């Protein structure tokens, strides 16, 4: 019995919203995603505060998250919804 389905593993990456680094400890990734940064995350972004007529920007932190996703695909040479075609 030859395997006719060769699922592709896809890695979907995303970053959480930029917040003050001191508040980023508790930031969670969306459901289904795994946090791959720890502590306060990565200080690679800026967040904004509006104060009266001014908008101030501050350095902030965010977390990086990944989700593994299996995409069903037929092995080479096979096709169709059940991968039985040749």
mmCIF file of the C-alpha atoms, coordinates in Angstrom:
data_MODEL
# 
_entry.id   MODEL 
# 
loop_
_atom_site.group_PDB 
_atom_site.id 
_atom_site.type_symbol 
_atom_site.label_atom_id 
_atom_site.label_alt_id 
_atom_site.label_comp_id 
_atom_site.label_asym_id 
_atom_site.label_entity_id 
_atom_site.label_seq_id 
_atom_site.pdbx_PDB_ins_code 
_atom_site.Cartn_x 
_atom_site.Cartn_y 
_atom_site.Cartn_z 
_atom_site.occupancy 
_atom_site.B_iso_or_equiv 
_atom_site.pdbx_formal_charge 
_atom_site.auth_seq_id 
_atom_site.auth_comp_id 
_atom_site.auth_asym_id 
_atom_site.auth_atom_id 
_atom_site.pdbx_PDB_model_num 
ATOM 1  C CA . UNK A 1 1  ? 0.000  0.000  0.000   1.00 0.00 ? 1  UNK A CA 1 
ATOM 2  C CA . UNK A 1 2  ? 1.784  3.110  -1.289  1.00 0.00 ? 2  UNK A CA 1 
ATOM 3  C CA . UNK A 1 3  ? 1.171  6.292  0.624   1.00 0.00 ? 3  UNK A CA 1 
ATOM 4  C CA . UNK A 1 4  ? -0.688 8.580  -1.746  1.00 0.00 ? 4  UNK A CA 1 
ATOM 5  C CA . UNK A 1 5  ? -1.192 11.500 0.575   1.00 0.00 ? 5  UNK A CA 1 
ATOM 6  C CA . UNK A 1 6  ? 1.844  13.620 1.516   1.00 0.00 ? 6  UNK A CA 1 
ATOM 7  C CA . UNK A 1 7  ? 0.661  16.321 3.874   1.00 0.00 ? 7  UNK A CA 1 
ATOM 8  C CA . UNK A 1 8  ? 2.626  19.553 3.853   1.00 0.00 ? 8  UNK A CA 1 
ATOM 9  C CA . UNK A 1 9  ? 3.566  20.970 7.250   1.00 0.00 ? 9  UNK A CA 1 
ATOM 10 C CA . UNK A 1 10 ? 3.183  24.727 7.209   1.00 0.00 ? 10 UNK A CA 1 
ATOM 11 C CA . UNK A 1 11 ? 4.402  27.037 9.947   1.00 0.00 ? 11 UNK A CA 1 
ATOM 12 C CA . UNK A 1 12 ? 2.257  30.118 10.366  1.00 0.00 ? 12 UNK A CA 1 
ATOM 13 C CA . UNK A 1 13 ? 3.961  32.940 12.238  1.00 0.00 ? 13 UNK A CA 1 
ATOM 14 C CA . UNK A 1 14 ? 2.437  36.005 13.859  1.00 0.00 ? 14 UNK A CA 1 
ATOM 15 C CA . UNK A 1 15 ? 3.375  38.686 16.354  1.00 0.00 ? 15 UNK A CA 1 
ATOM 16 C CA . UNK A 1 16 ? 1.302  39.978 19.248  1.00 0.00 ? 16 UNK A CA 1 
ATOM 17 C CA . UNK A 1 17 ? 0.365  43.624 19.599  1.00 0.00 ? 17 UNK A CA 1 
ATOM 18 C CA . UNK A 1 18 ? 3.064  46.050 20.693  1.00 0.00 ? 18 UNK A CA 1 
ATOM 19 C CA . UNK A 1 19 ? 2.738  47.010 24.378  1.00 0.00 ? 19 UNK A CA 1 
ATOM 20 C CA . UNK A 1 20 ? 5.003  48.445 27.080  1.00 0.00 ? 20 UNK A CA 1 
ATOM 21 C CA . UNK A 1 21 ? 7.650  45.789 27.742  1.00 0.00 ? 21 UNK A CA 1 
ATOM 22 C CA . UNK A 1 22 ? 6.802  45.653 31.455  1.00 0.00 ? 22 UNK A CA 1 
ATOM 23 C CA . UNK A 1 23 ? 3.235  44.626 30.565  1.00 0.00 ? 23 UNK A CA 1 
ATOM 24 C CA . UNK A 1 24 ? 4.233  42.044 27.972  1.00 0.00 ? 24 UNK A CA 1 
ATOM 25 C CA . UNK A 1 25 ? 5.047  39.200 30.417  1.00 0.00 ? 25 UNK A CA 1 
ATOM 26 C CA . UNK A 1 26 ? 1.393  38.151 30.516  1.00 0.00 ? 26 UNK A CA 1 
ATOM 27 C CA . UNK A 1 27 ? 0.638  38.547 26.818  1.00 0.00 ? 27 UNK A CA 1 
ATOM 28 C CA . UNK A 1 28 ? -0.749 35.325 25.372  1.00 0.00 ? 28 UNK A CA 1 
ATOM 29 C CA . UNK A 1 29 ? -0.701 34.164 21.775  1.00 0.00 ? 29 UNK A CA 1 
ATOM 30 C CA . UNK A 1 30 ? -4.058 33.613 20.065  1.00 0.00 ? 30 UNK A CA 1 
ATOM 31 C CA . UNK A 1 31 ? -5.676 30.210 20.589  1.00 0.00 ? 31 UNK A CA 1 
ATOM 32 C CA . UNK A 1 32 ? -3.810 27.485 18.729  1.00 0.00 ? 32 UNK A CA 1 
ATOM 33 C CA . UNK A 1 33 ? -0.534 29.427 18.573  1.00 0.00 ? 33 UNK A CA 1 
ATOM 34 C CA . UNK A 1 34 ? 2.582  28.652 20.604  1.00 0.00 ? 34 UNK A CA 1 
ATOM 35 C CA . UNK A 1 35 ? 4.658  31.461 22.081  1.00 0.00 ? 35 UNK A CA 1 
ATOM 36 C CA . UNK A 1 36 ? 8.282  31.136 20.922  1.00 0.00 ? 36 UNK A CA 1 
ATOM 37 C CA . UNK A 1 37 ? 9.622  34.171 22.770  1.00 0.00 ? 37 UNK A CA 1 
ATOM 38 C CA . UNK A 1 38 ? 9.756  34.402 26.537  1.00 0.00 ? 38 UNK A CA 1 
ATOM 39 C CA . UNK A 1 39 ? 9.886  36.946 29.329  1.00 0.00 ? 39 UNK A CA 1 
ATOM 40 C CA . UNK A 1 40 ? 9.018  40.388 28.035  1.00 0.00 ? 40 UNK A CA 1 
ATOM 41 C CA . UNK A 1 41 ? 9.317  39.301 24.414  1.00 0.00 ? 41 UNK A CA 1 
ATOM 42 C CA . UNK A 1 42 ? 11.238 41.173 21.736  1.00 0.00 ? 42 UNK A CA 1 
ATOM 43 C CA . UNK A 1 43 ? 11.725 44.962 21.906  1.00 0.00 ? 43 UNK A CA 1 
ATOM 44 C CA . UNK A 1 44 ? 11.325 45.484 18.167  1.00 0.00 ? 44 UNK A CA 1 
ATOM 45 C CA . UNK A 1 45 ? 8.290  47.755 17.930  1.00 0.00 ? 45 UNK A CA 1 
ATOM 46 C CA . UNK A 1 46 ? 6.735  51.027 19.033  1.00 0.00 ? 46 UNK A CA 1 
ATOM 47 C CA . UNK A 1 47 ? 3.376  51.698 20.647  1.00 0.00 ? 47 UNK A CA 1 
ATOM 48 C CA . UNK A 1 48 ? 1.485  54.973 20.694  1.00 0.00 ? 48 UNK A CA 1 
ATOM 49 C CA . UNK A 1 49 ? -0.203 57.003 23.400  1.00 0.00 ? 49 UNK A CA 1 
ATOM 50 C CA . UNK A 1 50 ? -2.498 59.905 22.650  1.00 0.00 ? 50 UNK A CA 1 
ATOM 51 C CA . UNK A 1 51 ? -2.120 62.737 25.115  1.00 0.00 ? 51 UNK A CA 1 
ATOM 52 C CA . UNK A 1 52 ? -4.521 65.605 24.481  1.00 0.00 ? 52 UNK A CA 1 
ATOM 53 C CA . UNK A 1 53 ? -3.467 66.882 21.044  1.00 0.00 ? 53 UNK A CA 1 
ATOM 54 C CA . UNK A 1 54 ? -0.262 64.895 20.720  1.00 0.00 ? 54 UNK A CA 1 
ATOM 55 C CA . UNK A 1 55 ? 0.515  61.296 19.873  1.00 0.00 ? 55 UNK A CA 1 
ATOM 56 C CA . UNK A 1 56 ? 3.650  60.011 21.548  1.00 0.00 ? 56 UNK A CA 1 
ATOM 57 C CA . UNK A 1 57 ? 5.462  56.888 20.474  1.00 0.00 ? 57 UNK A CA 1 
ATOM 58 C CA . UNK A 1 58 ? 7.443  54.662 22.854  1.00 0.00 ? 58 UNK A CA 1 
ATOM 59 C CA . UNK A 1 59 ? 9.620  51.593 22.370  1.00 0.00 ? 59 UNK A CA 1 
ATOM 60 C CA . UNK A 1 60 ? 7.638  48.474 23.233  1.00 0.00 ? 60 UNK A CA 1 
ATOM 61 C CA . UNK A 1 61 ? 7.763  44.698 23.154  1.00 0.00 ? 61 UNK A CA 1 
ATOM 62 C CA . UNK A 1 62 ? 5.822  41.944 21.463  1.00 0.00 ? 62 UNK A CA 1 
ATOM 63 C CA . UNK A 1 63 ? 5.850  38.169 21.391  1.00 0.00 ? 63 UNK A CA 1 
ATOM 64 C CA . UNK A 1 64 ? 6.328  35.943 18.388  1.00 0.00 ? 64 UNK A CA 1 
ATOM 65 C CA . UNK A 1 65 ? 3.934  33.019 17.988  1.00 0.00 ? 65 UNK A CA 1 
ATOM 66 C CA . UNK A 1 66 ? 3.814  30.031 15.645  1.00 0.00 ? 66 UNK A CA 1 
ATOM 67 C CA . UNK A 1 67 ? 1.157  27.551 14.669  1.00 0.00 ? 67 UNK A CA 1 
ATOM 68 C CA . UNK A 1 68 ? 1.812  24.291 12.881  1.00 0.00 ? 68 UNK A CA 1 
ATOM 69 C CA . UNK A 1 69 ? -0.701 23.561 10.197  1.00 0.00 ? 69 UNK A CA 1 
ATOM 70 C CA . UNK A 1 70 ? -0.995 20.384 8.141   1.00 0.00 ? 70 UNK A CA 1 
ATOM 71 C CA . UNK A 1 71 ? -2.123 20.990 4.613   1.00 0.00 ? 71 UNK A CA 1 
ATOM 72 C CA . UNK A 1 72 ? -3.355 17.810 2.942   1.00 0.00 ? 72 UNK A CA 1 
ATOM 73 C CA . UNK A 1 73 ? -1.615 17.235 -0.371  1.00 0.00 ? 73 UNK A CA 1 
ATOM 74 C CA . UNK A 1 74 ? -1.234 14.293 -2.686  1.00 0.00 ? 74 UNK A CA 1 
ATOM 75 C CA . UNK A 1 75 ? 2.199  12.780 -3.225  1.00 0.00 ? 75 UNK A CA 1 
ATOM 76 C CA . UNK A 1 76 ? 3.863  13.466 -6.560  1.00 0.00 ? 76 UNK A CA 1 
ATOM 77 C CA . UNK A 1 77 ? 2.125  11.707 -9.430  1.00 0.00 ? 77 UNK A CA 1 
ATOM 78 C CA . UNK A 1 78 ? -1.202 11.420 -7.624  1.00 0.00 ? 78 UNK A CA 1 
ATOM 79 C CA . UNK A 1 79 ? -4.172 13.728 -7.763  1.00 0.00 ? 79 UNK A CA 1 
ATOM 80 C CA . UNK A 1 80 ? -7.839 14.047 -6.897  1.00 0.00 ? 80 UNK A CA 1 
ATOM 81 C CA . UNK A 1 81 ? -9.713 14.464 -3.627  1.00 0.00 ? 81 UNK A CA 1 
ATOM 82 C CA . UNK A 1 82 ? -8.639 10.975 -2.463  1.00 0.00 ? 82 UNK A CA 1 
ATOM 83 C CA . UNK A 1 83 ? -5.212 11.084 -4.197  1.00 0.00 ? 83 UNK A CA 1 
ATOM 84 C CA . UNK A 1 84 ? -6.091 7.905  -6.128  1.00 0.00 ? 84 UNK A CA 1 
ATOM 85 C CA . UNK A 1 85 ? -5.677 9.410  -9.615  1.00 0.00 ? 85 UNK A CA 1 
ATOM 86 C CA . UNK A 1 86 ? -2.438 8.728  -11.461 1.00 0.00 ? 86 UNK A CA 1 
# 
